[in-house]
Amino acid sequence: MELFVVQGPDLGRSFPLGPQSVLGRDPTAAINLTDEEVSRRHAIIILGEGRCTIEDLGSSNGTYLDDEPVEGEAEVQAGARIGVGQTVLELREPTGVEDPENLRPTKVPVDRS
């Protein structure tokens, strides 16, 4: 899973998610945003057991899931929009992921002419 910025100062950036990804302005945050209205450690996204959840970490401006304030822990589905400060992120399945059982060949024939 990844978060793709659809609105805000970081428009167009994407962030792959790990098991626990902190979202904020802190340079060590996995999802490091430049939006001044985002707290240094704004929210955390947790992937595990076949589900994805988000929890606000006591941010000043709150965290929103599809325009609803996040209270405690909330489950996030692919396609959902997360609002923090002026930034809106969309949870997406990464594109270009191939089935490991049916990978394309990586060798390219050499032109010997």
Gaussian input, Z-matrix of N, CA and C with variables (Angstrom, degrees):
# hf/3-21g

backbone

0 1
 N
 C     1     B1
 C     2     B2     1     A1
 N     3     B3     2     A2     1     D1
 C     4     B4     3     A3     2     D2
 C     5     B5     4     A4     3     D3
 N     6     B6     5     A5     4     D4
 C     7     B7     6     A6     5     D5
 C     8     B8     7     A7     6     D6
 N     9     B9     8     A8     7     D7
 C    10    B10     9     A9     8     D8
 C    11    B11    10    A10     9     D9
 N    12    B12    11    A11    10    D10
 C    13    B13    12    A12    11    D11
 C    14    B14    13    A13    12    D12
 N    15    B15    14    A14    13    D13
 C    16    B16    15    A15    14    D14
 C    17    B17    16    A16    15    D15
 N    18    B18    17    A17    16    D16
 C    19    B19    18    A18    17    D17
 C    20    B20    19    A19    18    D18
 N    21    B21    20    A20    19    D19
 C    22    B22    21    A21    20    D20
 C    23    B23    22    A22    21    D21
 N    24    B24    23    A23    22    D22
 C    25    B25    24    A24    23    D23
 C    26    B26    25    A25    24    D24
 N    27    B27    26    A26    25    D25
 C    28    B28    27    A27    26    D26
 C    29    B29    28    A28    27    D27
 N    30    B30    29    A29    28    D28
 C    31    B31    30    A30    29    D29
 C    32    B32    31    A31    30    D30
 N    33    B33    32    A32    31    D31
 C    34    B34    33    A33    32    D32
 C    35    B35    34    A34    33    D33
 N    36    B36    35    A35    34    D34
 C    37    B37    36    A36    35    D35
 C    38    B38    37    A37    36    D36
 N    39    B39    38    A38    37    D37
 C    40    B40    39    A39    38    D38
 C    41    B41    40    A40    39    D39
 N    42    B42    41    A41    40    D40
 C    43    B43    42    A42    41    D41
 C    44    B44    43    A43    42    D42
 N    45    B45    44    A44    43    D43
 C    46    B46    45    A45    44    D44
 C    47    B47    46    A46    45    D45
 N    48    B48    47    A47    46    D46
 C    49    B49    48    A48    47    D47
 C    50    B50    49    A49    48    D48
 N    51    B51    50    A50    49    D49
 C    52    B52    51    A51    50    D50
 C    53    B53    52    A52    51    D51
 N    54    B54    53    A53    52    D52
 C    55    B55    54    A54    53    D53
 C    56    B56    55    A55    54    D54
 N    57    B57    56    A56    55    D55
 C    58    B58    57    A57    56    D56
 C    59    B59    58    A58    57    D57
 N    60    B60    59    A59    58    D58
 C    61    B61    60    A60    59    D59
 C    62    B62    61    A61    60    D60
 N    63    B63    62    A62    61    D61
 C    64    B64    63    A63    62    D62
 C    65    B65    64    A64    63    D63
 N    66    B66    65    A65    64    D64
 C    67    B67    66    A66    65    D65
 C    68    B68    67    A67    66    D66
 N    69    B69    68    A68    67    D67
 C    70    B70    69    A69    68    D68
 C    71    B71    70    A70    69    D69
 N    72    B72    71    A71    70    D70
 C    73    B73    72    A72    71    D71
 C    74    B74    73    A73    72    D72
 N    75    B75    74    A74    73    D73
 C    76    B76    75    A75    74    D74
 C    77    B77    76    A76    75    D75
 N    78    B78    77    A77    76    D76
 C    79    B79    78    A78    77    D77
 C    80    B80    79    A79    78    D78
 N    81    B81    80    A80    79    D79
 C    82    B82    81    A81    80    D80
 C    83    B83    82    A82    81    D81
 N    84    B84    83    A83    82    D82
 C    85    B85    84    A84    83    D83
 C    86    B86    85    A85    84    D84
 N    87    B87    86    A86    85    D85
 C    88    B88    87    A87    86    D86
 C    89    B89    88    A88    87    D87
 N    90    B90    89    A89    88    D88
 C    91    B91    90    A90    89    D89
 C    92    B92    91    A91    90    D90
 N    93    B93    92    A92    91    D91
 C    94    B94    93    A93    92    D92
 C    95    B95    94    A94    93    D93
 N    96    B96    95    A95    94    D94
 C    97    B97    96    A96    95    D95
 C    98    B98    97    A97    96    D96
 N    99    B99    98    A98    97    D97
 C   100   B100    99    A99    98    D98
 C   101   B101   100   A100    99    D99
 N   102   B102   101   A101   100   D100
 C   103   B103   102   A102   101   D101
 C   104   B104   103   A103   102   D102
 N   105   B105   104   A104   103   D103
 C   106   B106   105   A105   104   D104
 C   107   B107   106   A106   105   D105
 N   108   B108   107   A107   106   D106
 C   109   B109   108   A108   107   D107
 C   110   B110   109   A109   108   D108
 N   111   B111   110   A110   109   D109
 C   112   B112   111   A111   110   D110
 C   113   B113   112   A112   111   D111
 N   114   B114   113   A113   112   D112
 C   115   B115   114   A114   113   D113
 C   116   B116   115   A115   114   D114
 N   117   B117   116   A116   115   D115
 C   118   B118   117   A117   116   D116
 C   119   B119   118   A118   117   D117
 N   120   B120   119   A119   118   D118
 C   121   B121   120   A120   119   D119
 C   122   B122   121   A121   120   D120
 N   123   B123   122   A122   121   D121
 C   124   B124   123   A123   122   D122
 C   125   B125   124   A124   123   D123
 N   126   B126   125   A125   124   D124
 C   127   B127   126   A126   125   D125
 C   128   B128   127   A127   126   D126
 N   129   B129   128   A128   127   D127
 C   130   B130   129   A129   128   D128
 C   131   B131   130   A130   129   D129
 N   132   B132   131   A131   130   D130
 C   133   B133   132   A132   131   D131
 C   134   B134   133   A133   132   D132
 N   135   B135   134   A134   133   D133
 C   136   B136   135   A135   134   D134
 C   137   B137   136   A136   135   D135
 N   138   B138   137   A137   136   D136
 C   139   B139   138   A138   137   D137
 C   140   B140   139   A139   138   D138
 N   141   B141   140   A140   139   D139
 C   142   B142   141   A141   140   D140
 C   143   B143   142   A142   141   D141
 N   144   B144   143   A143   142   D142
 C   145   B145   144   A144   143   D143
 C   146   B146   145   A145   144   D144
 N   147   B147   146   A146   145   D145
 C   148   B148   147   A147   146   D146
 C   149   B149   148   A148   147   D147
 N   150   B150   149   A149   148   D148
 C   151   B151   150   A150   149   D149
 C   152   B152   151   A151   150   D150
 N   153   B153   152   A152   151   D151
 C   154   B154   153   A153   152   D152
 C   155   B155   154   A154   153   D153
 N   156   B156   155   A155   154   D154
 C   157   B157   156   A156   155   D155
 C   158   B158   157   A157   156   D156
 N   159   B159   158   A158   157   D157
 C   160   B160   159   A159   158   D158
 C   161   B161   160   A160   159   D159
 N   162   B162   161   A161   160   D160
 C   163   B163   162   A162   161   D161
 C   164   B164   163   A163   162   D162
 N   165   B165   164   A164   163   D163
 C   166   B166   165   A165   164   D164
 C   167   B167   166   A166   165   D165
 N   168   B168   167   A167   166   D166
 C   169   B169   168   A168   167   D167
 C   170   B170   169   A169   168   D168
 N   171   B171   170   A170   169   D169
 C   172   B172   171   A171   170   D170
 C   173   B173   172   A172   171   D171
 N   174   B174   173   A173   172   D172
 C   175   B175   174   A174   173   D173
 C   176   B176   175   A175   174   D174
 N   177   B177   176   A176   175   D175
 C   178   B178   177   A177   176   D176
 C   179   B179   178   A178   177   D177
 N   180   B180   179   A179   178   D178
 C   181   B181   180   A180   179   D179
 C   182   B182   181   A181   180   D180
 N   183   B183   182   A182   181   D181
 C   184   B184   183   A183   182   D182
 C   185   B185   184   A184   183   D183
 N   186   B186   185   A185   184   D184
 C   187   B187   186   A186   185   D185
 C   188   B188   187   A187   186   D186
 N   189   B189   188   A188   187   D187
 C   190   B190   189   A189   188   D188
 C   191   B191   190   A190   189   D189
 N   192   B192   191   A191   190   D190
 C   193   B193   192   A192   191   D191
 C   194   B194   193   A193   192   D192
 N   195   B195   194   A194   193   D193
 C   196   B196   195   A195   194   D194
 C   197   B197   196   A196   195   D195
 N   198   B198   197   A197   196   D196
 C   199   B199   198   A198   197   D197
 C   200   B200   199   A199   198   D198
 N   201   B201   200   A200   199   D199
 C   202   B202   201   A201   200   D200
 C   203   B203   202   A202   201   D201
 N   204   B204   203   A203   202   D202
 C   205   B205   204   A204   203   D203
 C   206   B206   205   A205   204   D204
 N   207   B207   206   A206   205   D205
 C   208   B208   207   A207   206   D206
 C   209   B209   208   A208   207   D207
 N   210   B210   209   A209   208   D208
 C   211   B211   210   A210   209   D209
 C   212   B212   211   A211   210   D210
 N   213   B213   212   A212   211   D211
 C   214   B214   213   A213   212   D212
 C   215   B215   214   A214   213   D213
 N   216   B216   215   A215   214   D214
 C   217   B217   216   A216   215   D215
 C   218   B218   217   A217   216   D216
 N   219   B219   218   A218   217   D217
 C   220   B220   219   A219   218   D218
 C   221   B221   220   A220   219   D219
 N   222   B222   221   A221   220   D220
 C   223   B223   222   A222   221   D221
 C   224   B224   223   A223   222   D222
 N   225   B225   224   A224   223   D223
 C   226   B226   225   A225   224   D224
 C   227   B227   226   A226   225   D225
 N   228   B228   227   A227   226   D226
 C   229   B229   228   A228   227   D227
 C   230   B230   229   A229   228   D228
 N   231   B231   230   A230   229   D229
 C   232   B232   231   A231   230   D230
 C   233   B233   232   A232   231   D231
 N   234   B234   233   A233   232   D232
 C   235   B235   234   A234   233   D233
 C   236   B236   235   A235   234   D234
 N   237   B237   236   A236   235   D235
 C   238   B238   237   A237   236   D236
 C   239   B239   238   A238   237   D237
 N   240   B240   239   A239   238   D238
 C   241   B241   240   A240   239   D239
 C   242   B242   241   A241   240   D240
 N   243   B243   242   A242   241   D241
 C   244   B244   243   A243   242   D242
 C   245   B245   244   A244   243   D243
 N   246   B246   245   A245   244   D244
 C   247   B247   246   A246   245   D245
 C   248   B248   247   A247   246   D246
 N   249   B249   248   A248   247   D247
 C   250   B250   249   A249   248   D248
 C   251   B251   250   A250   249   D249
 N   252   B252   251   A251   250   D250
 C   253   B253   252   A252   251   D251
 C   254   B254   253   A253   252   D252
 N   255   B255   254   A254   253   D253
 C   256   B256   255   A255   254   D254
 C   257   B257   256   A256   255   D255
 N   258   B258   257   A257   256   D256
 C   259   B259   258   A258   257   D257
 C   260   B260   259   A259   258   D258
 N   261   B261   260   A260   259   D259
 C   262   B262   261   A261   260   D260
 C   263   B263   262   A262   261   D261
 N   264   B264   263   A263   262   D262
 C   265   B265   264   A264   263   D263
 C   266   B266   265   A265   264   D264
 N   267   B267   266   A266   265   D265
 C   268   B268   267   A267   266   D266
 C   269   B269   268   A268   267   D267
 N   270   B270   269   A269   268   D268
 C   271   B271   270   A270   269   D269
 C   272   B272   271   A271   270   D270
 N   273   B273   272   A272   271   D271
 C   274   B274   273   A273   272   D272
 C   275   B275   274   A274   273   D273
 N   276   B276   275   A275   274   D274
 C   277   B277   276   A276   275   D275
 C   278   B278   277   A277   276   D276
 N   279   B279   278   A278   277   D277
 C   280   B280   279   A279   278   D278
 C   281   B281   280   A280   279   D279
 N   282   B282   281   A281   280   D280
 C   283   B283   282   A282   281   D281
 C   284   B284   283   A283   282   D282
 N   285   B285   284   A284   283   D283
 C   286   B286   285   A285   284   D284
 C   287   B287   286   A286   285   D285
 N   288   B288   287   A287   286   D286
 C   289   B289   288   A288   287   D287
 C   290   B290   289   A289   288   D288
 N   291   B291   290   A290   289   D289
 C   292   B292   291   A291   290   D290
 C   293   B293   292   A292   291   D291
 N   294   B294   293   A293   292   D292
 C   295   B295   294   A294   293   D293
 C   296   B296   295   A295   294   D294
 N   297   B297   296   A296   295   D295
 C   298   B298   297   A297   296   D296
 C   299   B299   298   A298   297   D297
 N   300   B300   299   A299   298   D298
 C   301   B301   300   A300   299   D299
 C   302   B302   301   A301   300   D300
 N   303   B303   302   A302   301   D301
 C   304   B304   303   A303   302   D302
 C   305   B305   304   A304   303   D303
 N   306   B306   305   A305   304   D304
 C   307   B307   306   A306   305   D305
 C   308   B308   307   A307   306   D306
 N   309   B309   308   A308   307   D307
 C   310   B310   309   A309   308   D308
 C   311   B311   310   A310   309   D309
 N   312   B312   311   A311   310   D310
 C   313   B313   312   A312   311   D311
 C   314   B314   313   A313   312   D312
 N   315   B315   314   A314   313   D313
 C   316   B316   315   A315   314   D314
 C   317   B317   316   A316   315   D315
 N   318   B318   317   A317   316   D316
 C   319   B319   318   A318   317   D317
 C   320   B320   319   A319   318   D318
 N   321   B321   320   A320   319   D319
 C   322   B322   321   A321   320   D320
 C   323   B323   322   A322   321   D321
 N   324   B324   323   A323   322   D322
 C   325   B325   324   A324   323   D323
 C   326   B326   325   A325   324   D324
 N   327   B327   326   A326   325   D325
 C   328   B328   327   A327   326   D326
 C   329   B329   328   A328   327   D327
 N   330   B330   329   A329   328   D328
 C   331   B331   330   A330   329   D329
 C   332   B332   331   A331   330   D330
 N   333   B333   332   A332   331   D331
 C   334   B334   333   A333   332   D332
 C   335   B335   334   A334   333   D333
 N   336   B336   335   A335   334   D334
 C   337   B337   336   A336   335   D335
 C   338   B338   337   A337   336   D336

   B1=1.4471
   B2=1.5255
   B3=1.3322
   B4=1.4521
   B5=1.5215
   B6=1.3363
   B7=1.4555
   B8=1.5141
   B9=1.3313
   B10=1.4559
   B11=1.5260
   B12=1.3422
   B13=1.4604
   B14=1.5289
   B15=1.3444
   B16=1.4696
   B17=1.5248
   B18=1.3444
   B19=1.4714
   B20=1.5247
   B21=1.3339
   B22=1.4576
   B23=1.5128
   B24=1.3403
   B25=1.4608
   B26=1.5296
   B27=1.3215
   B28=1.4696
   B29=1.5311
   B30=1.3278
   B31=1.4698
   B32=1.5284
   B33=1.3538
   B34=1.4567
   B35=1.5160
   B36=1.3222
   B37=1.4703
   B38=1.5302
   B39=1.3230
   B40=1.4664
   B41=1.5186
   B42=1.3112
   B43=1.4559
   B44=1.5226
   B45=1.3455
   B46=1.4638
   B47=1.5283
   B48=1.3184
   B49=1.4587
   B50=1.5181
   B51=1.3257
   B52=1.4519
   B53=1.5197
   B54=1.3328
   B55=1.4592
   B56=1.5353
   B57=1.3413
   B58=1.4666
   B59=1.5198
   B60=1.3268
   B61=1.4608
   B62=1.5197
   B63=1.3388
   B64=1.4672
   B65=1.5220
   B66=1.3272
   B67=1.4564
   B68=1.5287
   B69=1.3486
   B70=1.4563
   B71=1.5125
   B72=1.3408
   B73=1.4617
   B74=1.5233
   B75=1.3226
   B76=1.4598
   B77=1.5293
   B78=1.3359
   B79=1.4713
   B80=1.5289
   B81=1.3387
   B82=1.4681
   B83=1.5294
   B84=1.3322
   B85=1.4712
   B86=1.5250
   B87=1.3267
   B88=1.4725
   B89=1.5252
   B90=1.3218
   B91=1.4638
   B92=1.5268
   B93=1.3407
   B94=1.4643
   B95=1.5243
   B96=1.3469
   B97=1.4606
   B98=1.5229
   B99=1.3471
   B100=1.4621
   B101=1.5257
   B102=1.3059
   B103=1.4679
   B104=1.5311
   B105=1.3442
   B106=1.4640
   B107=1.5287
   B108=1.3349
   B109=1.4700
   B110=1.5265
   B111=1.3211
   B112=1.4652
   B113=1.5294
   B114=1.3221
   B115=1.4704
   B116=1.5200
   B117=1.3316
   B118=1.4807
   B119=1.5333
   B120=1.3208
   B121=1.4740
   B122=1.5170
   B123=1.3123
   B124=1.4640
   B125=1.5309
   B126=1.3255
   B127=1.4747
   B128=1.5203
   B129=1.3185
   B130=1.4678
   B131=1.5281
   B132=1.3278
   B133=1.4647
   B134=1.5198
   B135=1.3160
   B136=1.4675
   B137=1.5222
   B138=1.3358
   B139=1.4654
   B140=1.5164
   B141=1.3181
   B142=1.4542
   B143=1.5074
   B144=1.3128
   B145=1.4570
   B146=1.5218
   B147=1.3507
   B148=1.4603
   B149=1.5134
   B150=1.3325
   B151=1.4590
   B152=1.5192
   B153=1.3213
   B154=1.4556
   B155=1.5269
   B156=1.3397
   B157=1.4567
   B158=1.5281
   B159=1.3277
   B160=1.4559
   B161=1.5186
   B162=1.3437
   B163=1.4568
   B164=1.5226
   B165=1.3187
   B166=1.4600
   B167=1.5268
   B168=1.3405
   B169=1.4637
   B170=1.5283
   B171=1.3406
   B172=1.4515
   B173=1.5253
   B174=1.3199
   B175=1.4651
   B176=1.5268
   B177=1.3345
   B178=1.4706
   B179=1.5206
   B180=1.3498
   B181=1.4618
   B182=1.5256
   B183=1.3163
   B184=1.4596
   B185=1.5161
   B186=1.3213
   B187=1.4632
   B188=1.5153
   B189=1.3314
   B190=1.4661
   B191=1.5200
   B192=1.3150
   B193=1.4611
   B194=1.5188
   B195=1.3387
   B196=1.4685
   B197=1.5335
   B198=1.3418
   B199=1.4699
   B200=1.5276
   B201=1.3324
   B202=1.4647
   B203=1.5287
   B204=1.3446
   B205=1.4684
   B206=1.5290
   B207=1.3244
   B208=1.4657
   B209=1.5246
   B210=1.3143
   B211=1.4645
   B212=1.5237
   B213=1.3045
   B214=1.4648
   B215=1.5094
   B216=1.3047
   B217=1.4703
   B218=1.5204
   B219=1.3501
   B220=1.4673
   B221=1.5184
   B222=1.3310
   B223=1.4629
   B224=1.5278
   B225=1.3397
   B226=1.4611
   B227=1.5273
   B228=1.3232
   B229=1.4653
   B230=1.5290
   B231=1.3323
   B232=1.4607
   B233=1.5262
   B234=1.3319
   B235=1.4523
   B236=1.5151
   B237=1.3449
   B238=1.4628
   B239=1.5217
   B240=1.3332
   B241=1.4679
   B242=1.5186
   B243=1.3327
   B244=1.4574
   B245=1.5285
   B246=1.3295
   B247=1.4554
   B248=1.5117
   B249=1.3314
   B250=1.4623
   B251=1.5277
   B252=1.3157
   B253=1.4628
   B254=1.5164
   B255=1.3422
   B256=1.4719
   B257=1.5268
   B258=1.3188
   B259=1.4619
   B260=1.5285
   B261=1.3363
   B262=1.4630
   B263=1.5298
   B264=1.3292
   B265=1.4580
   B266=1.5181
   B267=1.3326
   B268=1.4576
   B269=1.5224
   B270=1.3426
   B271=1.4527
   B272=1.5230
   B273=1.3355
   B274=1.4705
   B275=1.5207
   B276=1.3251
   B277=1.4618
   B278=1.5196
   B279=1.3308
   B280=1.4594
   B281=1.5270
   B282=1.3174
   B283=1.4599
   B284=1.5162
   B285=1.3019
   B286=1.4593
   B287=1.5138
   B288=1.3161
   B289=1.4614
   B290=1.5218
   B291=1.3355
   B292=1.4609
   B293=1.5211
   B294=1.3045
   B295=1.4556
   B296=1.5304
   B297=1.3478
   B298=1.4614
   B299=1.5232
   B300=1.3283
   B301=1.4653
   B302=1.5301
   B303=1.3394
   B304=1.4690
   B305=1.5261
   B306=1.3212
   B307=1.4575
   B308=1.5265
   B309=1.3376
   B310=1.4643
   B311=1.5131
   B312=1.3459
   B313=1.4639
   B314=1.5265
   B315=1.3341
   B316=1.4553
   B317=1.5287
   B318=1.3141
   B319=1.4646
   B320=1.5209
   B321=1.3163
   B322=1.4564
   B323=1.5112
   B324=1.3584
   B325=1.4616
   B326=1.5309
   B327=1.3265
   B328=1.4550
   B329=1.5210
   B330=1.3212
   B331=1.4698
   B332=1.5297
   B333=1.3301
   B334=1.4723
   B335=1.5228
   B336=1.3149
   B337=1.4743
   B338=1.5027
   A1=108.60
   A2=114.51
   A3=120.20
   A4=109.63
   A5=115.46
   A6=121.28
   A7=107.51
   A8=115.87
   A9=122.74
   A10=107.87
   A11=117.04
   A12=121.12
   A13=109.21
   A14=116.08
   A15=121.62
   A16=112.27
   A17=116.64
   A18=120.29
   A19=108.05
   A20=116.03
   A21=120.74
   A22=112.35
   A23=116.46
   A24=121.75
   A25=114.44
   A26=118.43
   A27=121.97
   A28=112.45
   A29=117.24
   A30=123.34
   A31=111.67
   A32=115.61
   A33=121.31
   A34=114.61
   A35=118.38
   A36=120.23
   A37=109.67
   A38=115.34
   A39=119.31
   A40=108.63
   A41=115.07
   A42=121.97
   A43=109.42
   A44=118.34
   A45=119.53
   A46=109.22
   A47=116.84
   A48=121.46
   A49=111.13
   A50=115.58
   A51=121.66
   A52=108.83
   A53=118.06
   A54=120.70
   A55=112.42
   A56=117.08
   A57=122.45
   A58=107.33
   A59=117.05
   A60=121.76
   A61=109.78
   A62=115.28
   A63=120.27
   A64=108.08
   A65=114.63
   A66=123.08
   A67=107.16
   A68=117.12
   A69=119.48
   A70=112.66
   A71=115.80
   A72=121.98
   A73=112.38
   A74=117.97
   A75=121.15
   A76=109.08
   A77=117.94
   A78=120.01
   A79=113.69
   A80=117.18
   A81=119.19
   A82=112.65
   A83=117.91
   A84=121.03
   A85=109.91
   A86=116.27
   A87=120.72
   A88=110.56
   A89=116.50
   A90=122.42
   A91=105.40
   A92=115.11
   A93=122.21
   A94=109.67
   A95=115.74
   A96=121.87
   A97=110.39
   A98=116.34
   A99=121.21
   A100=112.12
   A101=118.25
   A102=124.56
   A103=109.50
   A104=117.11
   A105=121.95
   A106=113.51
   A107=118.18
   A108=121.17
   A109=112.79
   A110=116.57
   A111=122.40
   A112=107.90
   A113=117.07
   A114=121.74
   A115=109.97
   A116=115.50
   A117=119.47
   A118=110.57
   A119=116.97
   A120=122.77
   A121=105.51
   A122=116.11
   A123=122.86
   A124=113.04
   A125=116.22
   A126=120.91
   A127=108.74
   A128=115.21
   A129=120.55
   A130=108.78
   A131=114.58
   A132=121.42
   A133=107.05
   A134=115.38
   A135=121.21
   A136=109.35
   A137=115.30
   A138=121.95
   A139=107.79
   A140=116.47
   A141=119.23
   A142=111.58
   A143=114.94
   A144=122.53
   A145=111.88
   A146=116.13
   A147=121.06
   A148=114.89
   A149=117.63
   A150=119.69
   A151=111.02
   A152=115.26
   A153=122.74
   A154=107.39
   A155=116.69
   A156=120.62
   A157=110.22
   A158=115.67
   A159=122.35
   A160=108.41
   A161=115.14
   A162=120.89
   A163=108.26
   A164=116.73
   A165=121.71
   A166=107.99
   A167=116.56
   A168=120.44
   A169=111.76
   A170=116.84
   A171=120.69
   A172=112.54
   A173=116.78
   A174=121.62
   A175=111.30
   A176=115.89
   A177=121.21
   A178=112.29
   A179=117.35
   A180=121.54
   A181=114.46
   A182=118.00
   A183=120.86
   A184=113.68
   A185=114.30
   A186=123.85
   A187=106.88
   A188=116.31
   A189=121.34
   A190=109.73
   A191=115.18
   A192=122.64
   A193=106.60
   A194=116.57
   A195=122.22
   A196=110.60
   A197=116.02
   A198=125.49
   A199=115.00
   A200=118.34
   A201=121.71
   A202=108.46
   A203=117.93
   A204=119.40
   A205=111.85
   A206=115.59
   A207=121.17
   A208=108.01
   A209=115.61
   A210=122.86
   A211=106.35
   A212=118.08
   A213=120.33
   A214=110.36
   A215=116.07
   A216=122.34
   A217=109.15
   A218=117.19
   A219=121.16
   A220=109.53
   A221=115.88
   A222=120.54
   A223=109.79
   A224=115.32
   A225=122.06
   A226=108.95
   A227=116.40
   A228=122.19
   A229=109.13
   A230=117.37
   A231=121.31
   A232=108.89
   A233=116.45
   A234=121.65
   A235=113.33
   A236=117.05
   A237=120.73
   A238=109.72
   A239=114.97
   A240=120.98
   A241=109.81
   A242=114.32
   A243=122.27
   A244=107.33
   A245=116.00
   A246=121.25
   A247=111.39
   A248=116.24
   A249=123.47
   A250=106.86
   A251=117.86
   A252=120.24
   A253=110.33
   A254=116.34
   A255=121.78
   A256=111.64
   A257=117.54
   A258=122.90
   A259=111.46
   A260=115.00
   A261=121.71
   A262=106.68
   A263=115.15
   A264=121.90
   A265=109.07
   A266=116.32
   A267=121.04
   A268=109.15
   A269=115.51
   A270=120.84
   A271=108.04
   A272=116.09
   A273=120.94
   A274=111.29
   A275=113.32
   A276=119.95
   A277=105.40
   A278=119.35
   A279=119.19
   A280=111.51
   A281=115.12
   A282=119.87
   A283=109.62
   A284=116.27
   A285=121.12
   A286=114.39
   A287=118.17
   A288=120.64
   A289=107.75
   A290=115.14
   A291=119.19
   A292=111.06
   A293=114.93
   A294=121.93
   A295=108.09
   A296=119.09
   A297=120.41
   A298=113.36
   A299=118.37
   A300=121.58
   A301=112.34
   A302=117.04
   A303=120.62
   A304=111.83
   A305=116.14
   A306=119.88
   A307=111.05
   A308=114.97
   A309=119.91
   A310=109.52
   A311=117.41
   A312=119.28
   A313=110.24
   A314=115.62
   A315=119.32
   A316=111.92
   A317=117.57
   A318=120.15
   A319=109.41
   A320=114.75
   A321=121.17
   A322=107.34
   A323=117.78
   A324=118.63
   A325=110.72
   A326=115.76
   A327=121.13
   A328=108.73
   A329=115.11
   A330=120.30
   A331=107.46
   A332=116.73
   A333=121.11
   A334=112.34
   A335=118.00
   A336=119.56
   A337=112.57
   D1=153.47
   D2=177.71
   D3=-144.79
   D4=158.28
   D5=173.63
   D6=-107.57
   D7=132.30
   D8=-179.13
   D9=-118.04
   D10=127.63
   D11=-178.59
   D12=-78.86
   D13=116.44
   D14=-178.59
   D15=-103.78
   D16=-9.39
   D17=178.78
   D18=-159.15
   D19=141.21
   D20=176.02
   D21=118.23
   D22=-177.82
   D23=-175.61
   D24=-59.41
   D25=-26.62
   D26=-177.61
   D27=-100.07
   D28=22.56
   D29=-177.30
   D30=-44.57
   D31=129.62
   D32=176.61
   D33=94.30
   D34=-14.28
   D35=178.77
   D36=-78.18
   D37=152.00
   D38=174.97
   D39=-132.28
   D40=152.55
   D41=-175.64
   D42=-133.66
   D43=117.83
   D44=174.53
   D45=-69.61
   D46=143.21
   D47=-178.45
   D48=-97.76
   D49=137.37
   D50=173.05
   D51=-99.78
   D52=-169.78
   D53=179.70
   D54=-58.74
   D55=-37.42
   D56=175.63
   D57=-139.05
   D58=116.03
   D59=-177.83
   D60=-122.02
   D61=117.05
   D62=176.38
   D63=-82.95
   D64=137.93
   D65=179.57
   D66=-111.48
   D67=127.55
   D68=178.92
   D69=170.61
   D70=-174.78
   D71=179.86
   D72=-85.35
   D73=-13.25
   D74=-179.99
   D75=-58.69
   D76=131.16
   D77=-179.17
   D78=-58.96
   D79=-21.91
   D80=179.58
   D81=-88.65
   D82=-3.40
   D83=179.87
   D84=-67.57
   D85=138.00
   D86=178.21
   D87=-61.12
   D88=-35.12
   D89=177.75
   D90=-112.88
   D91=84.77
   D92=-174.32
   D93=-90.13
   D94=111.77
   D95=-178.05
   D96=-106.49
   D97=154.62
   D98=179.56
   D99=-99.72
   D100=-0.27
   D101=-179.30
   D102=-63.77
   D103=118.67
   D104=-178.43
   D105=-66.04
   D106=-17.58
   D107=178.78
   D108=-87.71
   D109=0.12
   D110=178.41
   D111=-95.18
   D112=134.35
   D113=177.90
   D114=-68.42
   D115=161.49
   D116=179.88
   D117=-59.57
   D118=-43.63
   D119=174.47
   D120=-125.27
   D121=88.59
   D122=-168.82
   D123=-84.44
   D124=-49.79
   D125=-176.16
   D126=-153.08
   D127=166.38
   D128=175.64
   D129=-128.79
   D130=138.95
   D131=176.86
   D132=-113.40
   D133=129.91
   D134=-177.03
   D135=-119.16
   D136=126.51
   D137=175.45
   D138=-108.11
   D139=131.02
   D140=177.31
   D141=170.86
   D142=154.13
   D143=178.55
   D144=53.53
   D145=38.62
   D146=175.86
   D147=73.01
   D148=16.30
   D149=179.83
   D150=-143.46
   D151=165.01
   D152=-179.97
   D153=-127.54
   D154=130.68
   D155=178.39
   D156=-128.36
   D157=158.41
   D158=175.88
   D159=-129.76
   D160=145.83
   D161=177.50
   D162=-140.99
   D163=131.93
   D164=175.88
   D165=-72.20
   D166=140.72
   D167=-178.50
   D168=-103.58
   D169=36.21
   D170=179.07
   D171=79.99
   D172=31.68
   D173=-178.31
   D174=-65.02
   D175=157.65
   D176=179.61
   D177=-69.30
   D178=-39.90
   D179=-173.04
   D180=-103.72
   D181=1.06
   D182=177.14
   D183=80.62
   D184=167.47
   D185=178.32
   D186=-124.26
   D187=137.34
   D188=-176.76
   D189=-123.28
   D190=138.12
   D191=176.67
   D192=-117.35
   D193=112.43
   D194=-175.81
   D195=49.49
   D196=49.10
   D197=176.58
   D198=69.97
   D199=6.51
   D200=176.86
   D201=-108.01
   D202=135.09
   D203=179.17
   D204=-62.27
   D205=139.01
   D206=177.96
   D207=-84.22
   D208=119.96
   D209=176.73
   D210=-113.51
   D211=117.22
   D212=-176.89
   D213=69.98
   D214=-134.45
   D215=-178.99
   D216=-104.27
   D217=134.20
   D218=179.81
   D219=-128.79
   D220=140.19
   D221=178.26
   D222=-79.13
   D223=138.32
   D224=-178.08
   D225=-117.21
   D226=130.47
   D227=178.26
   D228=-104.13
   D229=156.22
   D230=174.86
   D231=-55.72
   D232=135.95
   D233=-178.31
   D234=95.23
   D235=-13.95
   D236=179.45
   D237=-69.37
   D238=152.46
   D239=178.37
   D240=-112.36
   D241=133.37
   D242=-179.06
   D243=-112.22
   D244=125.90
   D245=179.49
   D246=-108.65
   D247=127.41
   D248=175.83
   D249=-139.78
   D250=122.49
   D251=-176.83
   D252=57.58
   D253=-130.32
   D254=177.23
   D255=-89.43
   D256=0.29
   D257=-172.23
   D258=-98.09
   D259=138.11
   D260=172.42
   D261=-122.52
   D262=127.03
   D263=178.90
   D264=-117.13
   D265=146.78
   D266=177.72
   D267=-115.90
   D268=133.07
   D269=177.50
   D270=-80.38
   D271=125.24
   D272=-176.68
   D273=-133.24
   D274=152.57
   D275=168.23
   D276=-77.24
   D277=133.15
   D278=-179.31
   D279=-61.55
   D280=140.86
   D281=178.30
   D282=-85.73
   D283=154.58
   D284=176.36
   D285=80.11
   D286=10.46
   D287=177.62
   D288=-80.32
   D289=125.21
   D290=-177.14
   D291=-101.93
   D292=152.59
   D293=174.68
   D294=-67.24
   D295=121.60
   D296=-177.30
   D297=-61.67
   D298=-20.34
   D299=178.36
   D300=-78.89
   D301=-19.00
   D302=-175.53
   D303=-130.40
   D304=48.93
   D305=179.99
   D306=-70.99
   D307=145.81
   D308=175.38
   D309=-73.60
   D310=151.07
   D311=177.51
   D312=-62.22
   D313=142.97
   D314=-179.73
   D315=-97.80
   D316=-15.22
   D317=179.17
   D318=-82.29
   D319=141.40
   D320=178.83
   D321=-113.00
   D322=132.85
   D323=179.51
   D324=-61.84
   D325=141.17
   D326=179.28
   D327=-90.12
   D328=133.37
   D329=177.23
   D330=-77.72
   D331=113.87
   D332=-175.91
   D333=-101.87
   D334=21.67
   D335=-178.94
   D336=-83.33

